[in-house]
């Protein structure tokens, strides 16, 4: 690829994250087909040069044959799907704002701090992954099933409310875990507001996409690829919880990178048995 073609492909990947010349259920986006065909038809040397160009920014591209997603070949198309993702263990280029979601989760009425946002974000992120994987008995490596990973906002809200109610009824644990408990329990009357902001951020980030049904979303292909790569690297704290009862421990792991202290877990279990 000449520099112009490399730049065009790079721009399309940054803007859309997923590009193909044979989309299903949607129209082609501007310059998408051209960029996808440039990648599909690139020689081994050209692809290596482009991959090195992306790697310098902490990025990489995974390419899949459309047939793996049930897309029948079209003789006029390359029928490949290219997905931009982050290189694990590599720093992103400085022009990427990695903390934008913190500001996006705020509104004019928000008076809390960053810690409060992170705690709520972790809880809602894990709940979302529960819907995408555990609820439909799907492994993160099953990328082609991404279109079956659905979440309805009303049901999502019910699960979050029930989980926080159960957490509150066990009593406040000691130590750092208690700080997480305080934020979630004291602010539980605002669950609907937190979920509304969270879904808005997930849409903007391209983690979910609208299905056409009001308040229903599906996981995006790029998000499915990211989670598959996370599982390759055994990033356990980003994976969906084993079940809804494990949500507190996994929320703590996602925030701190370490399991919930045994003492806190024992306290929760003892308090629950006293109810």
BELHU-V896237 format. One line per field, one symbol per residue. phi: phi as a letter, one per 30 degrees, with the letter a starting at -180 (. if undefined). psi: psi as a letter, one per 30 degrees, with the letter a starting at -180 (. if undefined). A space follows every 50 residues. Layout:
phi=???
psi=???
This chain:
phi=.deddddddddddddcibbacbdciadddeidddddddddcddedddddd ddddedcibabccbdeedcicdececbdicccbdbdddicddedddcdcd dddddcbdddcdcdeddddddddddddddeddbddchcdeddddcedcdc bceddededdddddddddddjdddidddddeeddddcddceedddedddd dddddidbbdcjceicbbdddddddedddeddchdedcddddaddcdddd dddddcibddeeedddddddddddd
psi=kleeeeeeeeeeeeefekklgilkgllklkgeeeeeeeeegkleeeeeee eeeeefggllkkkkkfffggjkkkfflfhlkkkklkjkfkkllffkjfge feefflaffkgaaeeeeeeeeeeeeeeeeeefdefghkkffiefgeffjl kkeeeeeeeeeeeeeeeefflkllaeeeeeeeeeefgffgeeeeeeeeee eeeefgellkffkkgkllkleeeeeeeeeeeeghiefflklelffgeeee eeeeefgllkkeeeeeeeeeeeff.
